[in-house]
Each structure stands twice: as C-alpha cells, then as structure tokens.
Amino acid sequence: LLALLAAIIWVALSFTGVLSSPKLLPEGETAEVTVVEGETAQTIGASLVSAGLIANSSEFTDRVAQLDAASQLRPGTYFFTGGDTVDEIITALMAGPQEMTFTVPEGSTLAQTAAIVDAASGGAVSADAFIAAASDASAYAVDFPFLAEAGSSSLEGFLFPKTYDFTGLDITADLIIRTMLDQYAIEVSGIDFDSARSTLQDRYGIEFSNYDIITMASIIERETNTDEDRATVASVLYNRLELGIPLQSDATTEYVVGREVYQSDLAEDNPYNSYLNGGLTPTPICSPGIASINAA
C-alpha cells in the first residue's frame, strides 16, 4: 500500500512539474517560439518550457510579474538560443520580432552582399558563412538549372540585387541564397536567352553561353551609371570581342583589387585583368540588374 501511494504521489508531482526535469536546449542551438495576439504570460511560459528554453514556466511568469511586463509582450515569431536568460527572453518579447530586411544594390559583388547580410542579421549569418555557402554553384545547380554553366565557380552574378525581407524567419545562409536565386529566376524569366545567343552569333560571330551573357552584363553594370549608356557600352565591348581586342575594362581589375584602380594595377597580370587578357573574365564580377542583363 505504501509503495502504491508513493508511486501515485510521484506521478502527481511529475505531472505538475515538481519532479520533472525538462531537457534544456543546448547552448548555441536555436528554438522557434511563436506568440499570438492576446496570449498570456502563462501560455508563453509553457511554450518556452516546451522549446527547452526554461525549466518551468513559473520562472518566466514570476519575472514578468516582477517587471510588470505582461501587457508589453508583443506577438510574433522569435528565435531564441539555448542559454538565453529569462530576462533576455523577456526583453526580446517586449521589443518585438527583430526586423531582418536588407537591400543589395545593383552591381554588388558576392563579398559586398555577404557584408550586407552580416550587418542586417546582426552577425547571425556572418559574411564568412555566407561566402562559404555561395562558393560553389554546383551545390545549387540541381534546384536551379541556370547555374549548370557556372560549374564549381561561386554564385557571383546570380544573387539578384533587390530588397529582401526575412523578418520573423529562422535565417540561414542557405535560406537567403535560395531566396535570391529564386528572385533571379523570376527576374530573367521574360528574357529569351536563346534568341540573344543567336543574335550575338549573327551580329558579331561570337558563340556565347547564358553564363557568358551574365558575365558580360556584370561588366556592363560596373562600367555604367545610367540605363541610357548600357546599350552603348555593350556595343563597344562586343565590337572589341569581335575584333579580338581586349575589353580594357577597369572594372574587371577593380573586382580583384577591391578599390579604385591605379595604372600600376593594370600592369599586374591576373585572370580578371582585361587589358592583358582577351575575352571575358572567368566569372561575372558582380550581380547585374535587369537593365544590364537586357543590354548584354
């Protein structure tokens, strides 16, 4: 009888959370918690327990009561990390979901895009992590066939310049990259690349791939400031290719040195020096906008 009574008491205590020891989320791991409009501190606390962020809901509700913060907890989707303190969680809930928006200007390089993502995410997606994820186009080619011609080169040229909003999402480098590649596919869906290649063959005797067109578009993007100039610059560059003359674009060397080009830089041989090397650069040198792609 005593053994049965003890078992009943143990089950009851476990059910009420007195004896239970929920498994807490390891430090560094992320948990998603969604707070709906009108939700009470008690139910939020229960969600935090379920997510493994706190051991029991009372440590949350008691602290909310001490801070008189119950009416200031804002709805939305949050991403907390194992090891966050109760005060840190409450502060975040009072501030509301962190906005995660950023704009990639036309002509941005992969490195510049990575820095923008790093700053916008508060380091949640570091520039190094973003560059590493975008370093091999073949890793995405199955889902994005237009990358097939890029081979194992980086995604330079395909991270479409635009404003993106990832507020309330569990952001990763992969998610951001896939969203940008989806946007590229949408933007170029109205362009007839087959006809473009045929026109280039007929007009200039040049056999271009789609990847070559994007590479040319990236050079046009960095060589021009206005839409009115893009067609003229494109014509000049194509004429040079037809005549076997180097493109002689400062922008291609600027891609390597990462700053304004000096005369001494143009004497340094590298695959992107279009004064010393004929033809196109090995890869695009930035993410061109749709106007430059159309010009190319």
C-alpha positions in Angstrom: 0.0 0.0 0.0 2.8 2.4 0.9 4.6 1.6 -2.3 1.4 2.2 -4.3 0.9 5.5 -2.5 4.4 6.6 -3.2 4.0 5.8 -6.9 0.8 7.8 -7.1 2.5 10.8 -5.4 5.5 10.6 -7.7 3.3 10.5 -10.8 1.3 13.5 -9.5 4.4 15.5 -8.7 5.9 14.7 -12.1 2.7 15.8 -13.9 2.7 19.1 -12.1 6.3 19.7 -12.9 7.7 19.5 -9.4 9.9 16.5 -10.1 10.1 16.6 -13.9 13.4 17.9 -15.4 12.7 19.0 -18.9 15.6 18.8 -21.2 17.0 22.2 -21.8 18.2 23.3 -25.2 22.0 23.1 -25.5 23.8 26.5 -25.7 24.1 27.7 -29.2 21.1 25.8 -30.6 18.1 27.8 -31.7 14.4 27.3 -30.9 11.4 28.9 -32.6 8.7 30.3 -30.4 5.5 32.0 -31.8 3.5 34.3 -29.6 -0.1 35.0 -30.9 -2.1 38.2 -30.3 -3.6 38.2 -26.8 -1.6 35.3 -25.5 -1.0 35.3 -21.7 2.4 35.1 -19.9 1.3 31.7 -18.7 0.9 30.2 -22.1 4.0 31.9 -23.4 5.9 30.4 -20.4 4.5 26.9 -21.4 5.8 27.4 -24.9 9.2 28.3 -23.6 9.3 25.2 -21.5 8.3 23.1 -24.5 11.1 24.7 -26.5 13.6 23.7 -23.8 14.5 27.4 -23.1 13.5 27.4 -19.4 13.0 24.6 -16.8 9.5 25.6 -15.7 7.0 28.3 -16.6 6.9 29.9 -13.2 10.4 31.3 -13.5 9.1 33.2 -16.6 5.7 34.3 -15.3 7.1 35.3 -11.9 9.7 37.5 -13.6 7.2 39.0 -15.9 5.0 39.9 -12.9 8.0 41.5 -11.1 8.7 43.6 -14.2 5.0 44.4 -14.7 5.6 43.4 -18.4 2.6 41.2 -19.1 0.9 43.8 -21.3 4.1 44.6 -23.2 4.9 41.1 -24.6 4.5 41.5 -28.3 3.1 38.9 -30.7 5.3 37.4 -33.5 7.8 34.6 -34.2 11.0 34.6 -32.2 14.2 32.6 -32.4 15.9 32.1 -29.0 19.1 30.4 -28.3 19.8 27.8 -25.6 21.4 29.6 -22.7 19.4 32.8 -23.1 18.4 34.1 -19.7 14.8 34.8 -18.7 15.5 38.5 -18.7 17.0 38.3 -22.2 13.9 36.4 -23.4 11.5 38.9 -21.8 13.5 41.9 -23.2 13.2 40.3 -26.7 9.5 39.7 -26.3 9.0 43.3 -25.2 11.0 44.6 -28.2 9.1 42.5 -30.7 10.4 40.3 -33.5 13.7 41.6 -34.9 13.3 43.0 -38.4 15.6 41.4 -40.9 15.5 43.4 -44.1 18.3 44.4 -46.4 18.9 45.8 -49.9 21.5 44.6 -52.3 22.3 47.4 -54.8 22.8 46.6 -58.4 26.5 45.9 -59.1 27.2 44.4 -55.7 29.8 41.7 -55.5 29.4 38.5 -53.6 31.7 39.8 -50.9 29.7 43.1 -50.6 26.4 41.1 -50.5 27.9 38.9 -47.7 28.8 42.0 -45.7 25.3 43.4 -46.1 23.7 40.1 -44.9 26.1 40.0 -41.9 25.2 43.6 -40.9 21.5 43.1 -41.4 21.4 39.9 -39.4 23.5 41.2 -36.6 26.0 38.5 -37.3 23.5 35.7 -37.2 24.7 34.9 -40.7 28.3 36.0 -40.9 30.0 37.2 -44.0 32.3 34.3 -43.9 29.5 31.8 -43.6 27.6 33.4 -46.5 30.6 33.4 -48.8 31.3 29.8 -47.9 27.7 28.7 -48.7 27.8 30.7 -52.0 31.3 29.5 -53.1 30.2 26.5 -55.2 27.4 27.0 -57.7 27.2 23.2 -58.4 25.8 22.8 -54.9 22.6 24.6 -56.1 22.5 23.5 -59.7 20.1 20.7 -59.2 17.4 23.1 -57.9 18.5 26.0 -60.1 19.4 24.6 -63.6 20.5 28.0 -64.8 23.6 27.5 -62.6 24.8 24.5 -64.6 27.2 26.5 -66.8 28.8 28.1 -63.7 30.2 24.8 -62.7 32.1 24.9 -59.4 32.5 28.7 -59.6 30.8 30.9 -57.0 27.3 32.3 -57.3 28.8 35.6 -58.3 26.3 37.2 -60.7 23.3 35.3 -59.7 22.4 36.8 -56.2 19.9 39.1 -57.6 20.1 42.8 -56.4 16.9 43.7 -54.6 15.3 44.4 -51.2 14.7 41.3 -49.2 12.6 40.8 -46.0 13.3 37.8 -43.7 11.7 39.3 -40.6 10.3 36.5 -38.4 12.2 33.7 -40.2 14.9 31.4 -38.9 17.5 32.8 -41.2 20.4 30.8 -42.6 22.9 31.5 -45.4 21.2 28.7 -47.4 17.7 30.3 -47.0 18.9 33.7 -48.1 20.8 32.3 -51.0 17.9 30.3 -52.3 15.6 33.2 -52.0 18.0 35.4 -54.0 18.3 32.6 -56.6 14.5 32.3 -56.8 14.4 36.1 -57.4 17.0 35.8 -60.2 14.8 33.1 -61.9 11.8 35.4 -61.6 13.6 38.4 -63.0 15.1 36.7 -66.1 12.0 34.6 -66.9 11.0 37.0 -69.6 14.4 37.1 -71.3 14.9 34.9 -74.4 18.4 33.8 -73.9 18.3 31.5 -77.0 17.4 34.4 -79.3 20.1 36.6 -77.6 22.8 34.0 -78.3 21.6 33.6 -81.9 21.8 37.4 -82.4 25.3 37.6 -81.0 26.4 34.8 -83.3 24.9 36.5 -86.3 26.0 40.0 -85.5 29.4 39.5 -84.0 30.3 35.9 -84.8 30.5 35.2 -81.1 29.4 32.0 -79.5 28.1 32.9 -76.1 26.5 30.8 -73.3 23.9 32.1 -70.9 26.7 32.3 -68.3 28.8 34.4 -70.7 25.8 36.8 -71.1 25.6 37.3 -67.4 29.3 37.8 -67.2 29.1 40.5 -69.9 26.1 42.0 -68.1 28.1 42.3 -64.9 30.9 44.2 -66.7 28.3 46.5 -68.3 26.8 47.1 -64.8 30.1 48.2 -63.3 31.0 50.3 -66.3 27.9 52.4 -66.5 25.8 54.7 -64.2 22.7 55.2 -66.3 20.4 53.0 -68.3 20.9 55.2 -71.3 24.6 54.2 -71.5 24.2 50.5 -71.1 23.4 49.7 -74.8 26.4 51.8 -76.0 28.8 50.2 -73.6 27.5 46.7 -74.6 28.1 47.6 -78.3 31.6 48.8 -77.6 32.5 45.7 -75.6 31.0 43.3 -78.2 32.9 45.1 -81.0 36.1 44.6 -79.2 35.4 40.9 -78.8 34.6 40.6 -82.5 37.9 42.3 -83.4 39.9 40.3 -80.9 40.8 43.4 -78.9 41.0 43.1 -75.1 37.9 44.5 -73.3 40.1 47.0 -71.5 37.7 47.5 -68.6 39.0 49.0 -65.3 36.0 47.4 -63.6 37.4 43.9 -64.1 40.6 44.7 -62.3 38.7 46.6 -59.6 36.9 43.3 -58.9 40.3 41.8 -57.9 41.9 44.7 -56.0 38.6 45.8 -54.3 39.2 49.5 -54.7 39.8 52.2 -57.3 42.2 51.0 -59.9 45.6 52.6 -60.4 47.7 52.4 -63.5 50.1 50.1 -61.7 47.2 47.6 -61.1 46.6 47.3 -64.8 50.2 46.1 -65.3 49.6 43.2 -62.9 48.6 40.0 -64.7 45.6 38.1 -63.3 42.7 36.3 -65.0 40.5 39.4 -64.4 42.8 41.9 -66.0 41.0 42.7 -69.2 43.9 44.8 -70.5 46.3 41.9 -70.6 43.9 39.1 -71.3 41.5 38.7 -74.2 37.9 37.6 -73.9 35.6 37.6 -70.9 36.6 37.3 -67.3 36.4 33.8 -65.8 33.2 34.7 -63.9 30.8 37.6 -63.5 32.3 40.4 -61.5 29.0 41.5 -59.7 25.3 40.9 -59.6 23.9 42.9 -62.6 20.5 44.4 -62.6 17.9 43.5 -65.2 18.7 46.6 -67.3 22.3 45.4 -67.7 21.2 41.9 -68.5 18.9 43.2 -71.2 21.7 45.3 -72.6 24.0 42.3 -72.7 
